[in-house]
Amino acid sequence: MSRLIDAWYKLLNVLIVLTVVILIIPVMLQILSRFTGFIPRYIWTEEMARFFFIWMVMLGAMVAARDGTHFDVDVWPDLKPRANALLRLVSSLFMLLTAIVFLWWGVQFTSFGWYQTSEIADLPMWLIFIAWPLLGATWLLFIWQGWVRDVRVLKEEQAS
């Protein structure tokens, strides 16, 4: 299971890079259309940029949760591994609640927009809305992986 989660994490990193690269294209076209007469003004560029930006943010939130940098506040000094593991377990409980909210209401949000299309590009809106439950499900996977790691640290400390 850990290999599958690691592969998902690597895929998310690749997708972030792709969304940033693809995001540059409509933004660049929009800028060029404003300042030159060579390129006609494309209205769809604003909508596409917004959609890729949403996905970029969601993918970044997924990766940051795995890296432990999304909900990270350094308040404590450097602690022993057991104390750090306990703090991570407690803080991940709050993240778990957030993940459940994103998953539960994200599914409802996606089902609400399942048959809607975007105004300009006529894209199905579920392609955008599905980012929310996917974020929640991915956070749940990464929280579980973190719990396994932290429980191992706690067990090793107790065995010592």
DSSP file (Angstrom, degrees, kcal/mol; ACC not computed):
  #  RESIDUE AA STRUCTURE BP1 BP2  ACC     N-H-->O    O-->H-N    N-H-->O    O-->H-N    TCO  KAPPA ALPHA  PHI   PSI    X-CA   Y-CA   Z-CA
    1    1 A M     >        0   0    0      0, 0.0     4,-2.3     0, 0.0     5,-0.2   0.000 360.0 360.0 360.0 -37.5    0.0    0.0    0.0
    2    2 A S  H  >  +     0   0    0      1,-0.2     4,-2.5     2,-0.2     5,-0.2   0.877 360.0  52.4 -63.6 -36.9    2.9    2.3    0.8
    3    3 A R  H  > S+     0   0    0      2,-0.2     4,-2.4     1,-0.2    -1,-0.2   0.892 108.5  50.8 -65.2 -38.5    4.3    1.9   -2.7
    4    4 A L  H  > S+     0   0    0      2,-0.2     4,-2.2     1,-0.2    -2,-0.2   0.916 111.5  47.0 -64.9 -42.8    1.0    2.8   -4.2
    5    5 A I  H  X S+     0   0    0     -4,-2.3     4,-2.3     2,-0.2    -2,-0.2   0.895 111.8  51.2 -65.8 -39.8    0.7    6.0   -2.1
    6    6 A D  H  X S+     0   0    0     -4,-2.5     4,-2.1     2,-0.2    -2,-0.2   0.891 110.0  49.6 -63.9 -39.3    4.3    6.9   -3.0
    7    7 A A  H  X S+     0   0    0     -4,-2.4     4,-2.4     2,-0.2    -2,-0.2   0.896 109.8  51.3 -65.8 -39.5    3.5    6.5   -6.7
    8    8 A W  H  X S+     0   0    0     -4,-2.2     4,-2.4     2,-0.2    -2,-0.2   0.904 108.9  51.9 -62.1 -41.7    0.4    8.7   -6.2
    9    9 A Y  H  X S+     0   0    0     -4,-2.3     4,-1.9     2,-0.2    -2,-0.2   0.905 109.8  48.3 -61.4 -43.3    2.6   11.3   -4.5
   10   10 A K  H  X S+     0   0    0     -4,-2.1     4,-1.9     1,-0.2    -2,-0.2   0.902 110.7  51.2 -65.4 -40.6    5.1   11.2   -7.5
   11   11 A L  H  X S+     0   0    0     -4,-2.4     4,-2.6     1,-0.2    -2,-0.2   0.902 107.3  53.6 -62.2 -41.0    2.2   11.5  -10.0
   12   12 A L  H  X S+     0   0    0     -4,-2.4     4,-2.2     1,-0.2    -1,-0.2   0.899 107.0  51.9 -60.7 -40.6    0.8   14.5   -8.0
   13   13 A N  H  X S+     0   0    0     -4,-1.9     4,-1.8     2,-0.2    -1,-0.2   0.905 110.8  47.4 -62.4 -41.3    4.2   16.2   -8.3
   14   14 A V  H  X S+     0   0    0     -4,-1.9     4,-2.3     1,-0.2    -2,-0.2   0.907 110.8  52.1 -65.1 -41.7    4.3   15.7  -12.0
   15   15 A L  H  X S+     0   0    0     -4,-2.6     4,-2.7     1,-0.2    -2,-0.2   0.850 105.8  54.8 -65.3 -34.1    0.7   17.0  -12.4
   16   16 A I  H  X S+     0   0    0     -4,-2.2     4,-2.3     2,-0.2    -1,-0.2   0.949 109.0  47.5 -62.7 -47.0    1.7   20.2  -10.4
   17   17 A V  H  X S+     0   0    0     -4,-1.8     4,-2.5     1,-0.2    -2,-0.2   0.925 112.7  49.8 -59.6 -44.6    4.5   20.9  -12.9
   18   18 A L  H  X S+     0   0    0     -4,-2.3     4,-3.1     1,-0.2     5,-0.3   0.912 109.8  49.9 -62.5 -43.0    2.1   20.2  -15.8
   19   19 A T  H  X S+     0   0    0     -4,-2.7     4,-2.4     1,-0.2    -1,-0.2   0.890 111.7  48.7 -65.9 -36.5   -0.6   22.5  -14.5
   20   20 A V  H  X S+     0   0    0     -4,-2.3     4,-1.4     2,-0.2    -2,-0.2   0.935 114.2  45.6 -66.4 -44.2    1.9   25.3  -13.9
   21   21 A V  H  X S+     0   0    0     -4,-2.5     4,-0.7    -5,-0.2     3,-0.3   0.928 116.7  44.5 -64.1 -44.8    3.4   24.9  -17.4
   22   22 A I  H >< S+     0   0    0     -4,-3.1     3,-0.8     1,-0.2    -1,-0.2   0.866 107.8  59.5 -69.0 -34.5   -0.1   24.7  -19.0
   23   23 A L  H 3X S+     0   0    0     -4,-2.4     4,-1.5    -5,-0.3    -1,-0.2   0.833  97.0  62.2 -60.7 -32.6   -1.3   27.7  -16.9
   24   24 A I  H 3X S+     0   0    0     -4,-1.4     4,-2.8    -3,-0.3    -1,-0.2   0.845  95.5  61.9 -62.8 -34.0    1.4   29.8  -18.5
   25   25 A I  H <X S+     0   0    0     -3,-0.8     4,-2.5    -4,-0.7     5,-0.2   0.961 107.3  37.9 -64.4 -56.2    0.0   29.4  -22.0
   26   26 A P  H  > S+     0   0    0      0, 0.0     4,-2.2     0, 0.0    -1,-0.2   0.872 118.3  51.3 -65.9 -32.1   -3.5   31.0  -21.5
   27   27 A V  H  X S+     0   0    0     -4,-1.5     4,-2.3     2,-0.2    -2,-0.2   0.930 111.2  47.5 -67.4 -43.1   -2.0   33.7  -19.2
   28   28 A M  H  X S+     0   0    0     -4,-2.8     4,-2.8     1,-0.2     5,-0.2   0.919 112.2  49.8 -62.7 -43.5    0.7   34.5  -21.8
   29   29 A L  H  X S+     0   0    0     -4,-2.5     4,-2.3    -5,-0.2    -1,-0.2   0.894 110.2  51.0 -62.2 -39.3   -2.0   34.6  -24.6
   30   30 A Q  H  X S+     0   0    0     -4,-2.2     4,-1.2    -5,-0.2    -1,-0.2   0.920 112.0  46.3 -64.6 -43.4   -4.1   36.9  -22.5
   31   31 A I  H  X S+     0   0    0     -4,-2.3     4,-1.4     1,-0.2     3,-0.4   0.931 113.5  48.6 -64.8 -45.9   -1.2   39.3  -21.8
   32   32 A L  H  X S+     0   0    0     -4,-2.8     4,-1.7     1,-0.2     7,-0.3   0.873 108.1  54.8 -62.7 -36.8   -0.2   39.3  -25.5
   33   33 A S  H  < S+     0   0    0     -4,-2.3    -1,-0.2    -5,-0.2    -2,-0.2   0.787 107.2  51.6 -69.1 -25.6   -3.7   40.0  -26.6
   34   34 A R  H  < S+     0   0    0     -4,-1.2    -1,-0.2    -3,-0.4    -2,-0.2   0.844 119.9  31.2 -76.5 -34.2   -3.9   43.1  -24.4
   35   35 A F  H  < S+     0   0    0     -4,-1.4     2,-0.3    -3,-0.1    -2,-0.2   0.497 116.4  49.8-109.4  -4.7   -0.7   44.7  -25.6
   36   36 A T     <  -     0   0    0     -4,-1.7     3,-0.1     3,-0.2     0, 0.0  -0.927  60.3-144.2-131.6 158.3   -0.4   43.6  -29.2
   37   37 A G  S    S+     0   0    0     -2,-0.3    -4,-0.1     1,-0.1    -1,-0.1   0.451  88.3  82.4 -94.9  -2.0   -2.7   43.6  -32.2
   38   38 A F  S    S+     0   0    0     -6,-0.2    -1,-0.1     1,-0.1    -5,-0.1   0.853  90.6  47.4 -71.4 -34.6   -1.2   40.4  -33.5
   39   39 A I  S    S-     0   0    0     -7,-0.3    -3,-0.2    -3,-0.1    -1,-0.1  -0.923  86.4-127.7-112.6 126.2   -3.3   38.1  -31.3
   40   40 A P        -     0   0    0      0, 0.0     2,-0.4     0, 0.0    -7,-0.1  -0.313  41.1 -88.4 -66.7 156.4   -7.0   38.6  -31.0
   41   41 A R        -     0   0    0     -8,-0.1     2,-0.7    -9,-0.1   -11,-0.1  -0.523  42.6-154.1 -69.7 120.6   -8.4   38.9  -27.5
   42   42 A Y        -     0   0    0     -2,-0.4     3,-0.4   -13,-0.2     4,-0.4  -0.864  13.6-171.9 -99.4 117.0   -9.3   35.4  -26.3
   43   43 A I  S >> S+     0   0    0     -2,-0.7     3,-1.0     1,-0.2     4,-0.9   0.847  82.9  64.1 -74.4 -33.2  -12.0   35.3  -23.7
   44   44 A W  H 3> S+     0   0    0      1,-0.2     4,-2.6     2,-0.2     5,-0.2   0.711  86.7  73.7 -64.6 -19.9  -11.5   31.6  -23.0
   45   45 A T  H 3> S+     0   0    0     -3,-0.4     4,-2.3     1,-0.2    -1,-0.2   0.875  94.0  50.9 -64.8 -36.2   -8.0   32.3  -21.7
   46   46 A E  H <> S+     0   0    0     -3,-1.0     4,-2.0    -4,-0.4    -1,-0.2   0.919 112.5  46.1 -66.6 -42.7   -9.2   33.8  -18.5
   47   47 A E  H  X S+     0   0    0     -4,-0.9     4,-2.2     2,-0.2    -2,-0.2   0.917 113.8  47.7 -66.8 -43.3  -11.5   30.8  -17.8
   48   48 A M  H  X S+     0   0    0     -4,-2.6     4,-2.6     2,-0.2     5,-0.2   0.901 110.6  52.2 -65.4 -40.1   -8.8   28.3  -18.6
   49   49 A A  H  X S+     0   0    0     -4,-2.3     4,-2.1    -5,-0.2    -1,-0.2   0.911 109.6  50.1 -61.3 -41.6   -6.3   30.1  -16.4
   50   50 A R  H  X S+     0   0    0     -4,-2.0     4,-2.2     2,-0.2    -2,-0.2   0.914 111.4  48.2 -63.2 -43.3   -8.7   30.1  -13.5
   51   51 A F  H  X S+     0   0    0     -4,-2.2     4,-2.1     1,-0.2    -2,-0.2   0.917 113.3  46.0 -65.7 -44.1   -9.4   26.3  -13.9
   52   52 A F  H  X S+     0   0    0     -4,-2.6     4,-2.4     1,-0.2    -1,-0.2   0.847 110.6  54.6 -68.2 -31.6   -5.7   25.4  -14.1
   53   53 A F  H  X S+     0   0    0     -4,-2.1     4,-2.4    -5,-0.2    -2,-0.2   0.912 106.5  51.2 -66.0 -42.1   -5.0   27.7  -11.1
   54   54 A I  H  X S+     0   0    0     -4,-2.2     4,-2.5     1,-0.2    -2,-0.2   0.940 113.0  45.3 -58.7 -47.6   -7.7   25.8   -9.1
   55   55 A W  H  X S+     0   0    0     -4,-2.1     4,-2.8     1,-0.2     5,-0.3   0.880 110.4  54.2 -65.6 -37.3   -6.1   22.5   -9.9
   56   56 A M  H  X S+     0   0    0     -4,-2.4     4,-2.2     2,-0.2    -1,-0.2   0.926 111.0  45.8 -61.8 -44.0   -2.6   23.8   -9.2
   57   57 A V  H  X S+     0   0    0     -4,-2.4     4,-2.3     2,-0.2    -2,-0.2   0.926 114.3  47.7 -64.6 -45.8   -3.7   24.9   -5.7
   58   58 A M  H  X S+     0   0    0     -4,-2.5     4,-2.0     2,-0.2    -2,-0.2   0.920 113.1  47.5 -64.1 -43.8   -5.5   21.7   -5.0
   59   59 A L  H  X S+     0   0    0     -4,-2.8     4,-2.4     1,-0.2    -1,-0.2   0.902 111.6  51.6 -63.6 -39.9   -2.5   19.6   -6.2
   60   60 A G  H  X S+     0   0    0     -4,-2.2     4,-2.6    -5,-0.3    -1,-0.2   0.877 108.0  51.7 -63.8 -37.5   -0.2   21.7   -4.2
   61   61 A A  H  X S+     0   0    0     -4,-2.3     4,-1.6     2,-0.2    -1,-0.2   0.871 109.6  50.7 -66.5 -36.1   -2.3   21.2   -1.1
   62   62 A M  H  X S+     0   0    0     -4,-2.0     4,-1.5     2,-0.2    -2,-0.2   0.947 113.8  43.3 -64.9 -48.2   -2.2   17.5   -1.6
   63   63 A V  H  X S+     0   0    0     -4,-2.4     4,-2.4     1,-0.2    -2,-0.2   0.897 112.0  53.6 -65.7 -41.0    1.6   17.4   -1.9
   64   64 A A  H  X>S+     0   0    0     -4,-2.6     5,-2.4     1,-0.2     6,-1.4   0.847 105.1  55.0 -65.0 -32.8    2.1   19.8    1.0
   65   65 A A  H  <5S+     0   0    0     -4,-1.6     3,-0.3     4,-0.2    -1,-0.2   0.904 110.0  46.2 -66.2 -39.0    0.0   17.5    3.2
   66   66 A R  H  <5S+     0   0    0     -4,-1.5    -2,-0.2     1,-0.2    -1,-0.2   0.888 112.9  49.6 -68.4 -39.3    2.2   14.6    2.4
   67   67 A D  H  <5S-     0   0    0     -4,-2.4    -1,-0.2    -5,-0.1    -2,-0.2   0.641 111.2-122.7 -74.2 -13.7    5.4   16.6    3.0
   68   68 A G  T  <5S+     0   0    0     -4,-0.9    -3,-0.2    -3,-0.3    -4,-0.1   0.748  85.9 105.3  77.7  23.6    4.0   17.8    6.3
   69   69 A T    > < +     0   0    0     -5,-2.4     3,-0.6    -6,-0.2    -4,-0.2   0.474  55.5  76.3-112.6  -5.0    4.3   21.5    5.3
   70   70 A H  T 3  S+     0   0    0     -6,-1.4     2,-0.2     1,-0.3    -5,-0.1   0.955 111.2  21.0 -75.0 -49.0    0.6   22.3    4.7
   71   71 A F  T 3  S+     0   0    0     -7,-0.2     2,-0.6    -6,-0.1    -1,-0.3  -0.429  94.7 138.1-112.9  55.5   -0.6   22.6    8.3
   72   72 A D    <   +     0   0    0     -3,-0.6     2,-0.4    -2,-0.2    -3,-0.0  -0.901  21.4 167.9-113.8 120.9    2.8   23.2    9.8
   73   73 A V        -     0   0    0     -2,-0.6     2,-1.2     0, 0.0     3,-0.3  -0.989  27.2-143.1-129.2 122.2    3.5   25.8   12.5
   74   74 A D        +     0   0    0     -2,-0.4    -2,-0.0     1,-0.2     0, 0.0  -0.719  49.0 134.0 -88.7  98.9    6.8   25.7   14.3
   75   75 A V        +     0   0    0     -2,-1.2    -1,-0.2     2,-0.1     0, 0.0   0.682  55.3  68.2-110.1 -33.6    5.9   26.6   17.9
   76   76 A W  S    S-     0   0    0     -3,-0.3     3,-0.1     1,-0.1     2,-0.0  -0.568  81.7-118.4 -90.6 150.4    7.9   23.9   19.8
   77   77 A P        -     0   0    0      0, 0.0     2,-0.3     0, 0.0    -1,-0.1  -0.203  61.1 -59.2 -70.2 176.8   11.6   23.7   20.0
   78   78 A D        -     0   0    0      1,-0.0     2,-0.2     6,-0.0     0, 0.0  -0.449  69.4-170.1 -61.9 120.7   13.3   20.6   18.6
   79   79 A L        -     0   0    0     -2,-0.3    -1,-0.0     1,-0.1    -3,-0.0  -0.557  28.5 -83.4-107.8 173.1   11.8   17.7   20.6
   80   80 A K     >  -     0   0    0     -2,-0.2     4,-2.5     1,-0.1     5,-0.2  -0.344  48.2-102.9 -70.4 159.2   12.7   14.0   20.8
   81   81 A P  H  > S+     0   0    0      0, 0.0     4,-2.3     0, 0.0     5,-0.2   0.858 120.9  52.2 -54.6 -39.3   11.3   11.7   18.1
   82   82 A R  H  > S+     0   0    0      2,-0.2     4,-2.4     1,-0.2     5,-0.2   0.927 110.5  46.8 -64.9 -44.5    8.5   10.4   20.4
   83   83 A A  H  > S+     0   0    0      1,-0.2     4,-2.4     2,-0.2    -1,-0.2   0.904 112.6  50.2 -65.1 -40.5    7.3   13.9   21.3
   84   84 A N  H  X S+     0   0    0     -4,-2.5     4,-2.4     2,-0.2    -1,-0.2   0.906 109.9  50.9 -62.2 -41.0    7.4   14.9   17.6
   85   85 A A  H  X S+     0   0    0     -4,-2.3     4,-2.3    -5,-0.2    -2,-0.2   0.911 110.2  49.5 -63.6 -42.3    5.4   11.8   16.7
   86   86 A L  H  X S+     0   0    0     -4,-2.4     4,-2.3     2,-0.2    -2,-0.2   0.923 111.3  48.8 -62.7 -44.2    2.8   12.6   19.4
   87   87 A L  H  X S+     0   0    0     -4,-2.4     4,-2.7     1,-0.2     5,-0.2   0.901 110.8  50.5 -63.3 -40.2    2.4   16.2   18.2
   88   88 A R  H  X S+     0   0    0     -4,-2.4     4,-2.2     2,-0.2    -1,-0.2   0.894 109.5  51.5 -64.2 -39.1    2.0   15.1   14.6
   89   89 A L  H  X S+     0   0    0     -4,-2.3     4,-0.8     2,-0.2    -2,-0.2   0.916 112.3  45.7 -63.5 -42.9   -0.6   12.6   15.6
   90   90 A V  H >X S+     0   0    0     -4,-2.3     4,-0.9     1,-0.2     3,-0.8   0.938 114.7  46.4 -66.5 -46.6   -2.6   15.2   17.5
   91   91 A S  H 3X S+     0   0    0     -4,-2.7     4,-1.6     1,-0.2     3,-0.4   0.838 106.3  59.7 -66.9 -30.4   -2.3   17.8   14.7
   92   92 A S  H 3X S+     0   0    0     -4,-2.2     4,-2.3     1,-0.2    -1,-0.2   0.741  94.0  65.8 -71.0 -20.0   -3.3   15.2   12.1
   93   93 A L  H <X S+     0   0    0     -4,-0.8     4,-1.7    -3,-0.8    -1,-0.2   0.904 103.3  46.1 -63.6 -39.8   -6.6   14.7   13.9
   94   94 A F  H  X S+     0   0    0     -4,-0.9     4,-1.8    -3,-0.4    -2,-0.2   0.887 112.4  50.0 -69.1 -38.0   -7.5   18.3   13.0
   95   95 A M  H  X S+     0   0    0     -4,-1.6     4,-2.7     1,-0.2    -2,-0.2   0.865 105.4  58.4 -66.3 -34.6   -6.4   17.7    9.5
   96   96 A L  H  X S+     0   0    0     -4,-2.3     4,-2.4     2,-0.2    -2,-0.2   0.911 104.2  50.8 -60.2 -43.1   -8.5   14.5    9.4
   97   97 A L  H  X S+     0   0    0     -4,-1.7     4,-2.1     1,-0.2    -1,-0.2   0.917 111.3  48.0 -61.0 -42.9  -11.6   16.6   10.2
   98   98 A T  H  X S+     0   0    0     -4,-1.8     4,-2.5     1,-0.2    -2,-0.2   0.901 110.2  52.0 -64.3 -40.8  -10.7   19.0    7.3
   99   99 A A  H  X S+     0   0    0     -4,-2.7     4,-2.5     1,-0.2    -2,-0.2   0.899 108.7  50.5 -62.9 -40.9  -10.1   16.1    5.0
  100  100 A I  H  X S+     0   0    0     -4,-2.4     4,-3.2     2,-0.2     5,-0.3   0.902 110.0  50.5 -64.6 -40.5  -13.5   14.6    5.9
  101  101 A V  H  X>S+     0   0    0     -4,-2.1     4,-2.2     2,-0.2     5,-0.6   0.944 112.2  46.8 -61.2 -47.7  -15.2   17.9    5.2
  102  102 A F  H  X5S+     0   0    0     -4,-2.5     4,-0.9     1,-0.2    -2,-0.2   0.895 117.4  43.6 -61.9 -39.8  -13.5   18.2    1.8
  103  103 A L  H  X5S+     0   0    0     -4,-2.5     4,-1.8    -5,-0.2    -2,-0.2   0.957 117.7  42.7 -70.9 -50.5  -14.4   14.6    0.9
  104  104 A W  H  X5S+     0   0    0     -4,-3.2     4,-1.3     1,-0.2    -3,-0.2   0.968 125.2  31.6 -63.4 -57.2  -18.0   14.7    2.1
  105  105 A W  H  X5S+     0   0    0     -4,-2.2     4,-2.6    -5,-0.3    -1,-0.2   0.737 113.6  63.7 -77.8 -20.2  -19.1   18.0    0.9
  106  106 A G  H  X<S+     0   0    0     -4,-0.9     4,-2.6    -5,-0.6    -1,-0.2   0.882 101.5  50.8 -66.3 -38.3  -16.8   17.8   -2.1
  107  107 A V  H  X S+     0   0    0     -4,-1.8     4,-2.5     2,-0.2    -2,-0.2   0.919 112.7  46.2 -63.9 -42.9  -18.8   14.8   -3.4
  108  108 A Q  H  X S+     0   0    0     -4,-1.3     4,-2.1     2,-0.2    -2,-0.2   0.904 112.2  51.1 -64.8 -41.1  -22.0   16.8   -3.0
  109  109 A F  H  X S+     0   0    0     -4,-2.6     4,-1.6     2,-0.2    -2,-0.2   0.907 111.8  47.3 -61.6 -43.4  -20.4   19.8   -4.7
  110  110 A T  H  < S+     0   0    0     -4,-2.6     4,-0.3    19,-0.2    -2,-0.2   0.910 111.3  49.6 -67.2 -42.6  -19.3   17.6   -7.6
  111  111 A S  H >< S+     0   0    0     -4,-2.5     3,-0.7     1,-0.2     4,-0.3   0.847 107.7  56.3 -66.2 -31.6  -22.7   15.9   -7.9
  112  112 A F  H 3< S+     0   0    0     -4,-2.1     3,-0.3     1,-0.2    -1,-0.2   0.891 116.4  35.2 -62.8 -40.0  -24.3   19.4   -7.9
  113  113 A G  T >< S+     0   0    0     -4,-1.6     3,-1.1     1,-0.2    13,-0.4   0.260  84.7 110.5 -99.5  12.9  -22.1   20.5  -10.9
  114  114 A W  T <  S+     0   0    0     -3,-0.7    12,-0.4    -4,-0.3    -1,-0.2   0.866  88.5  31.5 -58.5 -40.1  -22.1   17.1  -12.7
  115  115 A Y  T 3  S+     0   0    0     -3,-0.3    -1,-0.3    -4,-0.3     2,-0.2   0.312  99.1 104.3-103.1   8.2  -24.2   18.3  -15.6
  116  116 A Q    <   -     0   0    0     -3,-1.1     9,-2.4    -4,-0.0    10,-0.4  -0.557  53.0-156.9 -86.5 154.3  -23.1   21.9  -15.7
  117  117 A T  B     -A  124   0A   0      7,-0.3     2,-0.1    -2,-0.2    -2,-0.1  -0.929  26.4 -99.2-126.4 155.9  -20.8   23.3  -18.2
  118  118 A S     >  -     0   0    0      5,-2.8     4,-0.6    -2,-0.3     7,-0.0  -0.376  32.4-122.4 -71.1 154.0  -18.5   26.4  -18.1
  119  119 A E  T  4 S+     0   0    0      2,-0.1    -1,-0.1     3,-0.1    -2,-0.0   0.892  98.8  21.5 -67.2 -42.7  -19.9   29.5  -19.8
  120  120 A I  T  4 S+     0   0    0      1,-0.1   -76,-0.1   -77,-0.1    -1,-0.1   0.924 131.0  33.5 -97.9 -52.9  -17.1   30.2  -22.3
  121  121 A A  T  4 S-     0   0    0    -77,-0.1    -2,-0.1   -78,-0.1    -1,-0.1   0.589  92.8-134.9 -83.9  -9.3  -15.1   27.0  -22.9
  122  122 A D     <  +     0   0    0     -4,-0.6    -3,-0.1     1,-0.2    -1,-0.0   0.832  47.9 158.2  58.5  35.5  -18.2   24.8  -22.5
  123  123 A L        -     0   0    0      1,-0.1    -5,-2.8     2,-0.0     2,-0.3  -0.628  52.2-100.0 -85.5 146.8  -16.2   22.3  -20.4
  124  124 A P  B >   -A  117   0A   0      0, 0.0     3,-1.4     0, 0.0     4,-0.3  -0.517  28.2-142.1 -65.2 129.9  -18.0   20.0  -18.0
  125  125 A M  T >> S+     0   0    0     -9,-2.4     4,-2.8   -12,-0.3     3,-1.3   0.682  92.6  76.2 -71.8 -17.3  -17.7   21.6  -14.5
  126  126 A W  H 3> S+     0   0    0    -10,-0.4     4,-2.1   -13,-0.4    -1,-0.3   0.794  84.6  67.3 -63.8 -23.8  -17.3   18.2  -12.8
  127  127 A L  H <4 S+     0   0    0     -3,-1.4    -1,-0.3     1,-0.2    -2,-0.2   0.801 111.9  32.3 -63.3 -27.3  -13.7   18.4  -14.1
  128  128 A I  H X4 S+     0   0    0     -3,-1.3     3,-1.6    -4,-0.3     4,-0.3   0.865 117.9  52.4 -91.7 -46.9  -13.1   21.3  -11.8
  129  129 A F  H >< S+     0   0    0     -4,-2.8     3,-1.4     1,-0.3   -19,-0.2   0.777  95.7  69.4 -64.7 -27.2  -15.4   20.4   -8.9
  130  130 A I  T 3X S+     0   0    0     -4,-2.1     4,-1.8     1,-0.3    -1,-0.3   0.640  80.4  78.9 -69.0 -11.4  -13.9   16.9   -8.5
  131  131 A A  H <> S+     0   0    0     -3,-1.6     4,-2.0     1,-0.2    -1,-0.3   0.848  88.0  57.4 -63.2 -33.0  -10.7   18.5   -7.2
  132  132 A W  H <> S+     0   0    0     -3,-1.4     4,-2.1    -4,-0.3    -1,-0.2   0.960 110.2  38.2 -69.1 -52.7  -12.4   19.0   -3.8
  133  133 A P  H  > S+     0   0    0      0, 0.0     4,-2.7     0, 0.0     5,-0.2   0.864 115.5  55.3 -67.5 -30.2  -13.3   15.3   -3.0
  134  134 A L  H  X S+     0   0    0     -4,-1.8     4,-2.4     2,-0.2    -2,-0.2   0.896 107.0  50.9 -64.9 -38.2  -10.0   14.2   -4.6
  135  135 A L  H  X S+     0   0    0     -4,-2.0     4,-2.6     2,-0.2    -1,-0.2   0.937 111.4  47.4 -61.0 -47.8   -8.2   16.5   -2.2
  136  136 A G  H  X S+     0   0    0     -4,-2.1     4,-2.1     1,-0.2    -2,-0.2   0.914 113.3  47.4 -61.6 -43.9  -10.0   15.1    0.8
  137  137 A A  H  X S+     0   0    0     -4,-2.7     4,-2.0     2,-0.2    -1,-0.2   0.893 112.7  49.4 -65.4 -39.8   -9.4   11.5   -0.3
  138  138 A T  H  X S+     0   0    0     -4,-2.4     4,-2.5     2,-0.2     5,-0.2   0.908 109.1  51.9 -67.0 -41.2   -5.7   12.2   -0.9
  139  139 A W  H  X S+     0   0    0     -4,-2.6     4,-2.8     1,-0.2     5,-0.2   0.909 107.6  53.3 -60.2 -40.5   -5.4   13.9    2.5
  140  140 A L  H  X S+     0   0    0     -4,-2.1     4,-2.4     2,-0.2    -1,-0.2   0.916 109.4  48.7 -61.3 -42.2   -6.9   10.8    4.1
  141  141 A L  H  X S+     0   0    0     -4,-2.0     4,-2.3     1,-0.2    -2,-0.2   0.940 114.5  44.4 -60.2 -47.4   -4.4    8.6    2.4
  142  142 A F  H  X S+     0   0    0     -4,-2.5     4,-2.1     2,-0.2    -2,-0.2   0.838 111.5  53.2 -71.1 -32.0   -1.5   10.7    3.4
  143  143 A I  H  X S+     0   0    0     -4,-2.8     4,-2.6    -5,-0.2    -1,-0.2   0.935 109.6  49.4 -64.7 -45.5   -2.8   11.1    7.0
  144  144 A W  H  X S+     0   0    0     -4,-2.4     4,-2.3     1,-0.2    -2,-0.2   0.925 110.7  49.8 -58.4 -45.5   -3.0    7.3    7.2
  145  145 A Q  H  X S+     0   0    0     -4,-2.3     4,-1.9     1,-0.2    -1,-0.2   0.896 111.3  49.4 -61.9 -40.1    0.5    6.9    6.0
  146  146 A G  H  X S+     0   0    0     -4,-2.1     4,-2.8     2,-0.2    -1,-0.2   0.881 108.7  52.8 -66.0 -38.6    1.7    9.5    8.5
  147  147 A W  H  X S+     0   0    0     -4,-2.6     4,-2.8     2,-0.2     5,-0.3   0.919 107.6  51.2 -63.1 -42.7   -0.1    7.7   11.3
  148  148 A V  H  X S+     0   0    0     -4,-2.3     4,-1.8     1,-0.2    -1,-0.2   0.930 113.0  46.3 -59.0 -44.9    1.6    4.4   10.4
  149  149 A R  H  X S+     0   0    0     -4,-1.9     4,-1.8     1,-0.2    -2,-0.2   0.930 114.9  45.7 -62.7 -46.5    5.0    6.2   10.5
  150  150 A D  H  X S+     0   0    0     -4,-2.8     4,-2.2     1,-0.2    -2,-0.2   0.859 110.2  52.6 -71.0 -35.2    4.3    8.0   13.8
  151  151 A V  H  X S+     0   0    0     -4,-2.8     4,-2.5     2,-0.2    -1,-0.2   0.886 107.8  53.1 -66.5 -37.4    2.9    4.9   15.5
  152  152 A R  H  X S+     0   0    0     -4,-1.8     4,-2.5    -5,-0.3    -2,-0.2   0.918 108.1  50.5 -60.8 -42.5    6.1    3.0   14.5
  153  153 A V  H  X S+     0   0    0     -4,-1.8     4,-2.1     1,-0.2    -2,-0.2   0.918 111.2  48.5 -61.4 -43.5    8.2    5.8   16.1
  154  154 A L  H  X S+     0   0    0     -4,-2.2     4,-1.9     1,-0.2    -2,-0.2   0.896 112.5  48.2 -64.6 -40.3    6.1    5.5   19.3
  155  155 A K  H  X S+     0   0    0     -4,-2.5     4,-2.1     2,-0.2    -2,-0.2   0.889 110.9  50.7 -68.4 -38.6    6.5    1.7   19.4
  156  156 A E  H  X S+     0   0    0     -4,-2.5     4,-1.3     1,-0.2    -2,-0.2   0.895 109.9  50.3 -65.1 -39.5   10.2    1.9   18.8
  157  157 A E  H  < S+     0   0    0     -4,-2.1    -1,-0.2     1,-0.2    -2,-0.2   0.891 111.6  48.2 -65.8 -38.9   10.7    4.4   21.6
  158  158 A Q  H  < S+     0   0    0     -4,-1.9    -2,-0.2     1,-0.2    -1,-0.2   0.864 109.7  52.6 -70.6 -34.4    8.7    2.2   24.0
  159  159 A A  H  <        0   0    0     -4,-2.1    -1,-0.2     1,-0.2    -2,-0.2   0.780 360.0 360.0 -70.8 -25.4   10.7   -0.9   23.0
  160  160 A S     <        0   0    0     -4,-1.3    -1,-0.2    -5,-0.2    -2,-0.2   0.491 360.0 360.0 -73.1 360.0   14.0    0.9   23.7
